[in-house]
Amino acid sequence: MVEVSETDLINQVPVICGRTHRSHPFGIFYGDNPLDYSFPLVLLEISTVVMITRIVRHLLKPLKQPRVVSEIIGGIIIGPSILGSNKKFSTYVFPENTEYVLKNVGVLGLMYFMFLSGVKMDLTTIKKTGKKEWYIALLGVVVPLMTASSIALVYRKSFHKELAKSSSIWGVSTTLSITAFPVLYTIIRELNLLNSEIGRMALSTAVISDVIGINGIIVFEAAKQGEVKTTAALWYMISFVVVMTSIFGGIRQSMIWIVRTTPEGKPVEQIYIIAILLGVVVVGFVTDMCGLAIANGPLWLGLAVPDGPPLGATLVERSETIIMELLMPFSFSYVGLYTDVFSMTGLWSSLKPLFFMALAGQLTKIVVIVVVSHFFDMPLSDAVAFSLIMSVRGQVELLMITKPYFTMMVLLTTAMTAVATPFICILYDPTRPYMVNTKRSIQHSPSNREIHIVACIHDQESVAGFINLLEISNPTLSSPICVHVLRLIELVGRATPLFIDHENQDQASEQTSFNSIHNALKHFQEYRGEYVKIHSFTSVSPKKSMYQDICELALAKKASLVILPLFKEIGRTDMREGVQFVNLDVLAHAPCSVGLLVDKGPLRNQPMNSYRRASKHHIAVLFMGGADSREALVYADRMAGSPDVFLTVLRFLSHNNLRDVGMEKKLDDGLVTWFWMKNEGNNQVIYREITVKNGEETVAAIRAMNNEHYDLWIVGRNRGINQALILGLSTWSENIDELGVMGDYVASMDFDSTASVLVVQQQVLRGQERASGGVLGR
C-alpha cells in the first residue's frame, strides 16, 4: 500500500476558493457590504426572482401568454443565458456557493406544486369518461410516442452517449407524447375554459394521458436503475409498491377518517393540515431516497387526499397562494439557471435528432387529435383548438439531461406553448353556442304555453325572495312555469368542475349542502301543484367561468328568463363582489332574457311559507322605453293576471320628443297600446304617463311615487332608453354596469324604499347557432 502525504494530496486535487458568507451585517454605515452576508443575499435573490417573473408576466399578459411561459422566460433571464452571463451579476447576486439555496427552494416549490395538482386531480373521472376521450388520450399518446421513438432510433448514432441509451430514448419520447395534467389545468384555468365543452374534455383526457405518462416514467426510471445494476431495478419496483401501498392503503384511510370526523360546514383542524403539508416533505425524502423521483411522492400523496371540501379545499385555500406566488418562481429559476443557450453553440449535429424528435412528436399529436376529434362530431375549428390545448407543455415534462439537450427542450417547450395559446383564443370562443337567433324572451313567449325560467341561487338567503317572485309571476294551468334552480358553488380544492342534476340520486348524494334549499323548493312545488315544476341542479365551478354553466342550462332548457341575485347589503360585501363577475358575464352572453333581483324588502321579509296565505302585492313598473322596458312591462302584465297583484305603470316621455328614436318609439307605443287595451277593465291596474325634461325631473317623479307603498319595483336595464330621461344621472351611479342607471337608483340607499327591485334585460340576439361539422354528424 502506497502512503500519500497530505501535501501531495493537496497538490493533486484542484482547490476552489470561495467567499464564506456570514449571517447578518452591522449595516452599510459601518462599511459592511450586505452581499457579503448570507441572509441579506438570500433576501435579495428572493426579491430578484419574484420581481423579474412578475414583470415578465405583466408584459406578456396582453399577448395572451399563460403564466408558465412567462415564468420560464423569467427563469431564463436570471440564468446564464442573459443576466447570468454578466460576471458581476452572477458573482454578487447568484454566487456559486449560494446557488444551491435557490435550486433547493425551487425543488421544494415543484414538490408542493405537484402535491396541489394531485389534490385537485380526480382519478374517478376516468370511470365516467366516454369513448371519445379514451380514443383521443390513447391515440394521442401512442402515435406520437412511436413516431418520436422511431426518429430517435434512426438518429441514435448522432446522440450523446447518455441520451443514446434505450431508457433515455424511452423517457424523452414519453415526455414528448403525454399531456401533463398539472400544466394543462393551470393554462385552461387562465384561459377561462374550465366550464367549456373542450375544457372539460381536455381535463378528462389529460387525466388518462397522465396516468399513461406516470406508468411510462416509472418504466423509464426502472430501466435507468437496471443499467447500473440489475438488482437495482428489482429493488426500485419493490420500493414503488411499498410506497404506493403506504400512501393509498394507509395515509389515504387516515385522511378519509379526518373527513368523516370533521362536522359538516366546519373547517378541518389545523393540526391535520400541518401534518399533511409536512408529509409532503417526508414523502419527497422517501421517494428520492428510493430513486422514485422526488416529484412523484408529493403527487401520489396529493392524489390520496379526498378532493373538494372539507380537506382538499382547506389544503388548497391555505397553501396555494404562497406556493404559486413565492415558491414556484424559484422552480422556474432553477430551470433558468440550468438553461444556457451558449452551451448549444457548435452542437447542432448532435442536437438535430432531438429537435426532429420533438417536432415530429408535437405535429403528430396535433394531427392525430384533430382527426379523432373531428371524427367524433367536433367542428374542425374546435378540433384544432382542442389539439393545441392538448399540446401545451410546461415545467413538469422537462427531464434533467445534459445541459445542451435540456436547453433545447426548454426552448421548444416555451415556443410550443407560447405559439399555441393565442391560437386557442382565436379559434375557440366558449360563448359561441349561446349566440342564438331564436327569440327567447317573456315578450315573445306565447301566453298559453309553459315558460321556462333558470333561477340562480348562491346561498340559502336567496331562496325566499325567489320563491315569492315565482309566486307573484302568476303560474296558471294554461301557462305553467318550469323552474330550473341552479345552486352556484365556487370550485375550491379540485380541478374538474361539477354539474349535478339532483334528479339523479347518485349525483345528488355528493352535495348534502343543497338539502335545505331543495326542501324549501319542494314544499313550494307541492303547494302550487301542477302550476309549477321545479328541477334542481348544482354547479361547482370557478367564479370566472360560472356563467358558462348558467348559459348552457338556459340554452338546453330553452329558457325565456334567467333570474340572478344581486346583493346590496353592507354585511354581504364579499358575496357581492364574487356575484358581480358572474352577473356581468351572464348579461353579456345569455341566450335569453335576464332579470336581476335585488331582494331587500317585503318579498324577502315574509315567512318562507307565506305563499300559503293569500296576500296582496303592490308592484310598480317604470317604463323608460326600449327593449328592456318592453320586456319588463310584459312580465309585469303576466303578474297582473293574479287577483292578488296591484300594478302601477308609469311611462316617462321626453319633453317635445327630444332624443326619441323613431323605431323604438313606435315599438313602445304599440306595446303600451296593447297593454292598456288588455287591462282597461282591470281596476287593479293603473297606467300613467309623465313628461320630463331631464334626469332630475325623472327622479322627482319616482320619489313622488315612493310615497305610496310598493313591494316590488320593475324597471328595464339599459337598451333603448331615451337619454334625455336620464340626463345627469349616470355620474353618481354605483352599479350602473349591472343594473343600469334607473335600476341602480331605485335599488340604492339614496332611494328610501324597502321594496325589492327587479331589473330586466331582454334577450340580445348575437348571432346564429352553429351546426355540427363532424364526420358522424354529416
C-alpha positions in Angstrom: 0.0 0.0 0.0 1.5 3.4 -1.0 1.1 6.2 1.5 0.3 9.6 0.2 1.2 12.6 2.2 -1.3 15.4 2.9 0.9 17.8 0.9 0.9 15.5 -2.2 -2.9 15.1 -1.9 -3.4 18.8 -1.9 -1.2 19.2 -4.9 -3.1 16.5 -6.9 -6.6 17.8 -6.1 -7.9 21.2 -7.5 -8.6 23.7 -4.8 -11.6 26.0 -5.2 -11.6 29.2 -3.2 -14.9 31.0 -2.4 -16.2 33.6 0.0 -17.5 32.4 3.3 -20.8 34.3 4.0 -21.6 35.4 7.4 -25.2 35.8 8.6 -26.0 39.4 9.2 -24.1 42.7 8.6 -24.0 45.6 11.1 -25.1 47.9 8.3 -23.8 49.9 5.4 -23.0 52.8 7.7 -20.3 50.5 9.3 -18.8 49.9 5.9 -20.3 46.4 5.5 -21.4 45.1 2.1 -24.7 43.3 2.6 -23.9 40.9 -0.2 -21.0 39.6 1.8 -23.6 38.1 4.3 -25.7 35.1 3.6 -29.1 36.2 4.8 -29.3 39.6 3.0 -28.1 37.8 -0.1 -30.9 35.3 0.1 -33.4 38.1 0.6 -32.0 39.8 -2.5 -32.2 36.6 -4.5 -35.9 36.1 -3.4 -36.8 39.7 -4.3 -35.0 39.5 -7.7 -36.6 36.2 -8.7 -40.2 37.2 -7.8 -39.8 40.7 -9.2 -38.5 39.6 -12.6 -41.0 36.8 -13.1 -43.9 39.2 -12.1 -42.6 41.9 -14.6 -42.4 39.3 -17.4 -45.9 38.1 -16.6 -47.3 41.6 -16.7 -45.6 42.4 -20.0 -46.7 39.1 -21.7 -50.3 39.1 -20.4 -51.7 41.3 -23.3 -50.2 38.7 -25.7 -52.4 36.0 -24.1 -49.4 34.2 -22.8 -50.0 31.8 -19.9 -48.2 32.0 -16.6 -45.9 29.0 -17.3 -44.4 30.7 -20.4 -43.8 34.0 -18.5 -42.1 32.3 -15.6 -39.9 30.0 -17.8 -38.8 33.2 -19.6 -38.2 34.9 -16.3 -36.1 32.0 -15.2 -34.1 32.1 -18.4 -33.5 35.9 -17.9 -32.0 35.1 -14.5 -29.9 32.2 -15.8 -26.6 32.2 -17.7 -28.3 32.9 -21.0 -29.0 36.6 -20.2 -28.2 38.2 -16.8 -26.2 35.3 -15.5 -23.7 35.8 -18.4 -22.7 39.1 -16.7 -19.9 38.2 -14.3 -20.7 40.9 -11.8 -24.4 39.9 -11.6 -23.5 36.2 -11.2 -20.7 36.9 -8.7 -22.7 39.2 -6.4 -26.3 38.1 -6.8 -26.0 34.4 -7.6 -22.6 33.3 -6.5 -21.8 29.5 -6.8 -21.8 28.8 -3.1 -25.3 30.2 -2.6 -26.8 28.9 -5.9 -27.7 25.7 -4.1 -30.2 27.6 -1.9 -32.1 28.8 -4.9 -32.2 25.4 -6.5 -33.3 23.6 -3.3 -36.1 26.1 -2.8 -37.1 25.6 -6.5 -37.3 21.8 -6.0 -39.3 22.3 -2.8 -41.7 24.6 -4.8 -42.1 21.9 -7.5 -42.8 19.3 -4.9 -45.6 21.3 -3.4 -46.9 22.3 -6.8 -47.2 18.6 -7.7 -48.9 17.9 -4.4 -51.6 20.6 -5.0 -52.0 19.2 -8.6 -52.6 15.8 -7.1 -55.2 17.2 -4.6 -57.1 18.8 -7.4 -57.0 15.8 -9.7 -59.9 13.4 -9.5 -59.0 9.9 -10.8 -62.6 8.8 -10.5 -63.3 10.8 -13.7 -61.6 8.0 -15.6 -64.6 5.7 -14.9 -67.0 8.4 -16.1 -65.0 9.2 -19.3 -66.6 8.4 -22.6 -65.1 6.5 -25.5 -64.2 9.8 -27.3 -61.8 10.9 -24.6 -60.3 7.4 -24.4 -59.6 7.2 -28.1 -58.1 10.7 -28.1 -56.0 10.0 -25.0 -54.7 6.6 -26.2 -54.0 7.6 -29.8 -52.7 11.0 -28.7 -50.0 9.3 -26.6 -49.2 6.1 -28.5 -48.8 7.5 -32.0 -46.5 10.4 -31.0 -44.6 8.0 -28.8 -44.0 5.6 -31.7 -43.1 8.5 -34.0 -40.6 10.1 -31.7 -39.0 6.7 -30.8 -38.7 5.8 -34.5 -36.9 9.0 -35.2 -34.6 8.5 -32.2 -33.6 5.0 -33.4 -32.8 6.4 -36.8 -30.5 9.1 -35.5 -29.3 7.1 -32.5 -25.6 7.2 -33.5 -25.7 11.0 -33.5 -26.9 11.2 -29.9 -24.8 11.9 -26.9 -23.7 8.6 -25.2 -26.1 9.1 -22.3 -29.1 10.1 -24.5 -28.5 7.2 -26.9 -29.4 4.6 -24.2 -32.7 2.8 -24.7 -34.0 4.1 -21.3 -33.2 7.7 -22.2 -34.9 7.4 -25.6 -38.0 5.9 -23.9 -38.0 8.7 -21.3 -37.7 11.5 -23.8 -40.3 10.0 -26.1 -42.7 9.6 -23.2 -42.4 13.2 -22.1 -42.9 14.4 -25.6 -46.1 12.4 -26.1 -48.0 12.9 -22.8 -50.1 15.8 -21.7 -49.3 16.7 -18.1 -52.5 17.4 -16.1 -50.8 20.0 -13.7 -49.7 22.1 -16.6 -52.8 21.7 -18.7 -55.1 22.6 -15.7 -53.3 25.9 -14.9 -53.4 27.0 -18.6 -57.1 26.1 -19.1 -58.0 28.0 -15.9 -56.1 31.0 -17.1 -57.9 30.9 -20.4 -61.2 30.7 -18.5 -62.2 27.4 -20.3 -62.8 25.1 -17.3 -66.5 25.0 -17.8 -66.4 25.0 -21.6 -67.0 21.9 -23.7 -63.4 21.4 -24.8 -62.1 22.5 -21.4 -64.0 19.7 -19.6 -63.0 17.2 -22.3 -59.3 18.3 -22.1 -59.2 17.7 -18.4 -60.7 14.3 -18.7 -58.4 13.3 -21.5 -55.4 14.7 -19.6 -56.1 12.6 -16.6 -56.0 9.4 -18.8 -52.8 10.7 -20.5 -51.2 11.5 -17.2 -51.9 8.0 -15.9 -50.3 6.6 -19.0 -47.4 9.0 -18.6 -46.8 8.1 -15.0 -46.5 4.4 -15.9 -44.2 5.3 -18.7 -41.9 7.4 -16.4 -41.9 4.5 -13.9 -40.7 2.2 -16.6 -38.0 4.7 -17.6 -36.7 5.1 -14.1 -36.7 1.3 -13.5 -34.7 0.9 -16.7 -32.2 3.6 -15.6 -31.7 1.8 -12.3 -31.2 -1.5 -14.2 -28.5 0.0 -16.4 -26.2 0.3 -13.3 -27.2 -2.9 -11.6 -29.8 -5.5 -12.4 -31.0 -5.9 -8.9 -31.4 -2.2 -8.5 -34.4 -2.3 -10.9 -36.0 -5.0 -8.8 -35.5 -3.0 -5.6 -36.9 0.0 -7.4 -40.1 -1.8 -8.2 -40.3 -3.2 -4.6 -39.9 0.4 -3.2 -42.5 1.6 -5.6 -45.0 -1.0 -4.5 -44.3 -0.3 -0.8 -44.6 3.5 -1.1 -47.8 3.3 -3.1 -49.3 0.8 -0.7 -48.4 3.0 2.3 -49.9 6.1 0.7 -53.1 4.7 -0.7 -53.6 2.0 1.8 -52.6 3.8 5.0 -52.3 7.5 4.6 -55.5 7.8 2.5 -57.5 5.9 5.0 -56.3 8.4 7.7 -57.4 11.3 5.5 -60.8 9.7 4.9 -61.2 9.4 8.7 -60.3 13.1 9.1 -63.1 14.0 6.6 -65.6 11.7 8.4 -64.9 13.2 11.8 -65.0 16.8 10.7 -68.5 18.3 11.3 -70.3 19.4 8.2 -69.7 23.0 7.4 -66.7 23.2 9.8 -63.1 23.6 8.8 -60.6 20.8 9.2 -58.5 21.2 12.4 -55.2 23.0 11.9 -53.1 20.1 13.3 -54.2 17.8 10.4 -53.4 20.5 7.8 -49.9 21.0 9.2 -49.3 17.2 9.4 -50.3 16.7 5.7 -48.2 19.6 4.5 -45.2 18.3 6.5 -45.9 14.9 5.0 -45.2 16.3 1.5 -41.5 16.8 2.6 -41.3 13.4 4.2 -42.8 11.6 1.2 -40.4 13.5 -1.1 -37.5 12.4 1.0 -38.5 8.8 0.9 -39.2 8.7 -2.8 -35.9 10.5 -3.6 -34.0 8.1 -1.4 -35.5 5.1 -3.2 -34.8 6.6 -6.6 -38.5 7.2 -7.4 -38.1 10.8 -8.5 -38.6 13.5 -5.9 -41.8 14.9 -7.5 -43.6 11.6 -7.7 -44.1 11.1 -4.0 -45.9 14.5 -3.5 -48.1 13.9 -6.5 -49.2 10.5 -5.2 -49.8 12.0 -1.7 -51.9 14.7 -3.3 -53.9 12.0 -5.2 -54.6 10.3 -1.9 -56.3 13.4 -0.4 -60.1 13.4 -0.9 -60.7 16.2 -3.3 -63.1 19.1 -2.6 -64.3 20.2 0.8 -63.5 19.9 3.6 -60.0 18.5 3.4 -58.9 19.1 -0.2 -60.4 22.6 -0.3 -58.8 23.6 3.0 -55.4 22.5 1.9 -55.7 24.4 -1.4 -57.0 27.6 0.3 -54.3 27.7 2.9 -51.3 26.9 0.8 -51.9 27.7 -2.8 -51.0 31.4 -2.7 -47.6 31.0 -1.0 -46.7 28.0 -3.2 -47.7 29.6 -6.5 -46.6 33.1 -5.9 -43.5 32.6 -3.8 -42.1 29.1 -4.2 -42.9 28.3 -7.8 -40.8 31.3 -9.2 -37.8 29.5 -7.7 -38.7 26.4 -9.6 -38.6 28.3 -12.9 -35.4 30.0 -11.7 -33.9 26.5 -11.2 -34.9 25.7 -14.8 -33.4 29.0 -15.9 -30.1 28.5 -14.1 -29.7 25.2 -15.9 -30.6 26.6 -19.3 -27.7 28.0 -21.2 -28.2 28.9 -24.9 -24.4 29.3 -25.3 -23.9 25.7 -24.5 -25.7 24.8 -27.7 -23.1 26.6 -29.8 -21.5 24.2 -32.4 -23.5 21.2 -31.4 -26.3 21.3 -34.0 -25.3 18.0 -35.4 -26.0 16.2 -32.1 -28.9 18.4 -31.2 -30.7 18.0 -34.6 -32.1 14.5 -33.7 -33.7 15.8 -30.5 -35.2 18.7 -32.4 -36.7 16.4 -35.1 -38.0 14.1 -32.3 -39.8 17.0 -30.6 -41.1 18.5 -33.8 -42.4 15.2 -35.1 -43.9 14.2 -31.8 -45.8 17.5 -31.5 -47.0 17.6 -35.1 -48.1 14.0 -34.9 -50.0 14.7 -31.7 -51.8 17.7 -33.2 -52.8 15.8 -36.4 -54.0 12.7 -34.5 -56.1 14.7 -32.1 -57.6 16.8 -34.9 -58.6 13.7 -36.9 -60.0 11.8 -34.0 -61.9 14.8 -32.6 -63.4 15.7 -36.0 -64.4 12.1 -36.5 -66.4 12.3 -33.2 -68.6 15.3 -34.4 -66.4 18.1 -33.2 -66.3 21.1 -35.6 -62.9 21.5 -37.3 -62.0 24.8 -35.7 -62.8 23.4 -32.3 -60.9 20.2 -33.1 -57.8 22.3 -34.0 -58.2 24.4 -30.8 -58.6 21.2 -28.7 -55.4 19.7 -30.3 -53.5 22.8 -29.4 -54.7 22.7 -25.8 -53.6 19.1 -25.5 -50.2 20.0 -26.9 -49.3 22.7 -24.4 -46.2 21.9 -22.3 -44.6 23.2 -19.1 -42.0 22.6 -16.5 -43.4 19.1 -15.5 -42.4 17.4 -18.7 -38.7 18.6 -18.6 -36.1 15.9 -17.9 -32.7 16.8 -16.4 -30.5 15.6 -19.2 -27.2 17.2 -20.3 -27.3 21.0 -20.5 -27.4 21.5 -24.3 -30.2 19.0 -24.7 -32.1 20.4 -21.7 -31.7 23.9 -23.1 -33.2 22.8 -26.4 -36.1 21.1 -24.6 -36.8 24.3 -22.6 -36.8 26.5 -25.7 -39.0 24.1 -27.6 -41.4 23.8 -24.7 -41.7 27.5 -24.3 -42.1 28.1 -28.0 -44.8 25.5 -28.4 -46.9 26.8 -25.5 -46.3 30.4 -26.5 -47.5 29.9 -30.1 -50.4 27.6 -29.2 -52.1 29.7 -26.6 -53.0 32.8 -28.7 -54.3 30.5 -31.5 -56.6 28.7 -28.9 -58.1 32.1 -28.0 -58.6 32.9 -31.7 -60.1 29.5 -32.8 -62.3 28.8 -29.8 -64.9 31.1 -28.3 -66.7 29.4 -25.4 -69.7 31.8 -25.7 -70.4 30.8 -29.4 -73.0 28.2 -28.5 -75.1 30.9 -26.7 -75.3 33.1 -29.9 -78.8 32.1 -30.9 -81.1 33.7 -33.5 -84.3 32.3 -31.8 -86.3 34.8 -29.8 -86.3 33.5 -26.2 -87.9 36.2 -24.0 -91.1 36.7 -21.9 -92.4 39.1 -24.5 -92.1 36.6 -27.4 -93.4 33.6 -25.4 -96.9 32.5 -26.2 -99.3 33.3 -23.4 -100.8 29.8 -23.3 -97.6 27.8 -23.1 -95.2 26.8 -20.4 -92.5 29.2 -19.5 -89.0 28.0 -18.6 -87.0 30.1 -16.0 -83.5 29.5 -14.7 -83.2 30.7 -11.1 -79.6 31.0 -9.8 -79.0 30.7 -6.1 -75.7 31.4 -4.3 -76.8 30.7 -0.7 -79.9 29.9 1.4 -80.6 33.6 1.9 -81.7 34.0 -1.7 -84.4 31.3 -1.6 -87.3 33.1 0.0 -87.1 36.1 -2.4 -87.0 33.8 -5.5 -90.0 31.8 -4.2 -92.1 34.9 -3.6 -91.1 36.3 -7.1 -92.2 33.0 -8.7 -95.5 33.1 -6.7 -96.4 36.6 -8.0 -95.4 35.6 -11.5 -98.8 34.1 -11.7 -98.3 30.5 -12.8 -101.6 29.1 -14.2 -102.9 25.9 -15.6 -102.8 27.3 -19.2 -99.4 28.9 -18.7 -97.4 27.0 -16.0 -93.8 27.8 -15.0 -91.0 25.3 -15.2 -88.2 26.5 -12.9 -84.6 25.1 -13.2 -83.0 26.1 -9.9 -79.2 26.2 -10.2 -77.2 26.3 -7.0 -73.9 28.0 -7.6 -70.8 26.9 -5.5 -67.3 28.2 -6.1 -64.8 25.5 -7.1 -62.1 25.0 -4.4 -59.8 22.1 -3.8 -60.4 20.2 -7.1 -59.6 20.8 -10.7 -62.6 19.4 -12.6 -65.9 21.4 -12.3 -69.1 19.6 -11.4 -72.6 19.9 -12.8 -75.1 17.9 -10.8 -78.6 17.1 -11.7 -80.4 16.4 -8.4 -82.9 14.2 -10.0 -80.0 11.7 -10.4 -79.8 10.3 -6.9 -76.3 9.0 -7.3 -75.0 12.5 -8.0 -77.3 14.2 -5.6 -75.8 12.4 -2.7 -72.5 14.2 -3.4 -73.9 17.5 -2.3 -75.6 17.5 1.0 -75.4 21.3 1.4 -78.3 21.6 -1.1 -80.8 19.8 1.1 -82.3 22.8 2.9 -82.7 24.7 -0.3 -84.1 21.7 -2.1 -86.6 21.1 0.7 -87.9 24.7 0.5 -88.3 24.4 -3.2 -90.0 21.1 -2.9 -92.6 22.5 -0.4 -93.4 25.3 -2.8 -93.9 22.9 -5.7 -96.2 20.8 -3.6 -98.2 23.9 -2.7 -98.5 25.1 -6.3 -99.2 21.6 -7.7 -99.3 21.3 -11.4 -98.8 25.0 -11.9 -95.1 25.0 -11.1 -92.4 22.4 -11.9 -89.1 22.7 -10.2 -85.9 20.9 -11.2 -82.8 21.3 -9.1 -79.2 21.5 -10.3 -75.8 22.4 -8.7 -72.8 23.9 -10.5 -69.4 23.7 -8.8 -67.1 25.8 -10.8 -64.8 28.9 -10.7 -66.4 32.3 -10.4 -64.8 33.4 -13.7 -66.4 30.6 -15.7 -69.6 30.0 -13.7 -71.6 32.0 -16.3 -71.0 29.2 -18.8 -73.0 26.6 -16.8 -75.8 29.2 -16.4 -76.0 30.0 -20.1 -75.6 26.3 -21.1 -78.5 25.3 -18.8 -80.7 28.2 -20.2 -79.8 27.1 -23.7 -80.5 23.4 -23.1 -83.9 24.1 -21.4 -84.9 26.8 -23.9 -85.5 29.2 -21.0 -87.1 32.6 -21.6 -85.6 34.2 -18.5 -82.6 33.8 -16.2 -83.0 35.3 -12.7 -79.9 36.3 -10.9 -79.5 37.6 -7.3 -77.8 40.9 -6.6 -76.7 41.7 -3.0 -76.8 45.3 -1.8 -76.4 44.7 1.9 -73.3 46.0 3.6 -72.8 42.8 5.5 -72.5 40.7 2.4 -69.7 42.6 0.6 -67.6 39.5 0.0 -70.5 37.7 -1.6 -71.4 40.9 -3.6 -68.0 41.1 -5.2 -68.0 37.5 -6.3 -71.5 37.6 -7.7 -70.8 40.7 -9.7 -68.4 38.9 -12.1 -71.0 36.2 -12.7 -73.9 38.6 -13.3 -71.9 40.7 -15.8 -70.9 37.7 -17.8 -74.4 36.3 -17.9 -75.8 39.7 -19.0 -73.2 39.8 -21.8 -73.7 36.2 -23.1 -77.1 34.9 -22.0 -79.2 33.2 -24.8 -82.4 34.6 -23.3 -83.7 37.5 -21.2 -82.1 38.2 -17.8 -83.6 39.5 -14.6 -81.5 40.8 -11.6 -83.4 40.6 -8.3 -82.3 42.9 -5.5 -84.1 41.2 -2.7 -84.1 43.8 0.1 -87.7 44.2 1.2 -91.1 42.7 1.8 -90.6 39.8 -0.6 -87.8 38.5 1.5 -89.1 39.5 4.9 -92.2 37.4 4.6 -92.0 34.0 6.2 -90.9 31.1 3.9 -94.4 29.6 3.9 -96.2 33.0 3.3 -97.3 31.8 -0.1 -99.8 29.6 1.7 -101.8 32.6 2.7 -103.4 35.0 0.2 -101.6 38.3 0.4 -101.7 41.4 -1.7 -98.7 42.7 -3.6 -98.3 46.2 -5.0 -95.9 46.4 -8.0 -94.6 49.5 -9.8 -93.2 49.5 -13.3 -91.0 52.4 -14.5 -91.3 52.3 -18.3 -88.4 54.3 -19.7 -88.8 53.0 -23.3 -86.7 50.5 -25.2 -86.5 46.7 -25.5 -85.6 46.1 -21.8 -88.6 48.2 -20.7 -90.9 46.4 -23.0 -89.7 43.1 -21.6 -90.3 44.4 -18.0 -93.8 45.6 -18.9 -94.8 42.2 -20.4 -93.5 40.4 -17.4 -95.5 42.8 -15.1 -98.6 42.2 -17.3 -98.3 38.5 -16.6 -98.2 39.2 -12.9 -101.3 41.5 -13.2 -103.3 38.4 -14.1 -103.2 37.4 -10.5 -106.1 38.7 -8.3 -103.6 39.3 -5.5 -101.5 41.8 -7.5 -102.0 45.6 -7.9 -99.9 47.0 -10.7 -99.0 50.7 -11.4 -97.2 51.5 -14.6 -95.6 54.9 -15.0 -94.4 55.7 -18.6 -91.8 58.5 -19.0 -91.9 60.7 -22.1 -89.3 63.3 -23.1 -90.3 67.0 -23.5 -91.0 67.8 -27.2 -89.9 64.2 -28.1 -86.3 65.2 -27.5 -83.8 62.5 -28.5 -86.6 60.0 -29.3 -85.6 57.1 -31.6 -88.3 56.6 -34.2 -88.4 52.9 -34.4 -88.1 52.4 -30.6 -90.9 54.9 -30.0 -93.2 53.1 -32.4 -92.5 49.7 -30.8 -93.1 51.3 -27.3 -96.4 52.9 -28.4 -97.6 49.6 -29.9 -96.8 47.6 -26.8 -98.3 50.2 -24.4 -101.5 50.4 -26.5 -101.8 46.6 -26.3 -101.2 46.6 -22.6 -103.8 49.4 -22.0 -106.5 47.8 -24.1 -105.9 44.4 -22.4 -106.2 45.9 -18.9 -108.7 48.7 -19.5 -111.3 47.0 -17.4 -109.0 45.8 -14.6 -109.4 48.0 -11.6 -106.1 46.7 -10.1 -104.0 48.1 -12.9 -103.1 51.8 -13.1 -101.4 53.3 -16.1 -100.0 56.9 -16.1 -97.7 59.0 -18.4 -95.5 61.8 -17.4 -93.4 64.2 -19.5 -89.9 65.2 -18.2 -87.0 67.3 -19.5 -84.1 65.7 -17.7 -82.9 63.1 -15.1 -83.7 65.4 -12.2 -87.4 65.6 -13.1 -87.4 61.8 -13.7 -86.1 61.3 -10.2 -88.6 63.7 -8.7 -91.5 61.8 -10.3 -90.2 58.5 -9.0 -89.8 60.0 -5.5 -93.4 61.1 -5.6 -94.4 57.6 -6.4 -92.5 56.3 -3.4 -95.0 58.0 -1.1 -97.2 55.0 -1.9 -96.3 51.6 -0.6 -94.9 49.1 -3.1 -93.5 45.6 -2.6 -91.6 45.4 -5.9 -90.2 47.8 -8.5 -89.6 46.6 -12.0 -87.5 48.5 -14.5 -85.7 47.9 -17.8 -81.9 47.8 -17.6 -80.4 49.9 -20.4 -81.2 49.2 -24.0 -83.4 51.8 -25.9 -83.8 54.3 -23.0 -84.2 57.8 -24.2 -81.1 59.5 -22.9 -83.0 62.7 -22.3 -84.9 60.9 -19.5 -81.7 60.1 -17.5 -79.6 63.2 -18.4 -77.2 63.9 -15.5 -77.9 60.7 -13.5 -75.1 58.4 -14.7 -72.3 60.3 -12.9 -73.2 59.1 -9.4 -74.3 55.6 -10.2 -72.6 52.8 -8.3 -73.7 49.6 -10.1 -74.6 51.0 -13.5 -72.9 48.1 -15.3 -75.3 45.6 -13.7 -78.5 47.5 -13.1 -78.4 50.4 -15.5 -79.0 54.0 -14.4 -82.6 53.7 -13.2 -82.3 50.3 -11.7 -79.3 51.3 -9.7 -81.1 54.4 -8.4 -84.2 52.6 -7.3 -82.1 49.9 -5.6 -79.7 52.4 -4.0 -79.8 53.5 -0.3 -80.5 57.1 -1.5 -83.9 56.0 -2.6 -85.7 55.5 0.6 -87.6 52.3 -0.2 -87.7 48.8 1.4 -89.2 47.3 -1.7 -87.3 44.7 -3.7 -86.1 45.6 -7.3 -86.2 43.5 -10.4 -84.1 44.9 -13.3 -84.9 43.2 -16.7 -82.8 42.9 -19.8 -84.4 41.5 -22.9 -82.6 38.8 -24.9 -79.9 40.2 -27.1 -79.7 38.4 -30.5 -75.9 38.0 -31.0 -75.6 35.5 -33.9 -76.6 32.1 -35.2 -76.3 28.7 -33.7 -73.5 26.6 -35.3 -74.2 23.4 -37.0 -72.2 20.2 -36.3 -69.3 19.9 -38.6 -68.2 16.4 -37.6 -68.0 13.3 -39.8 -70.5 11.4 -37.8 -72.8 14.4 -37.7 -72.9 14.5 -41.5 
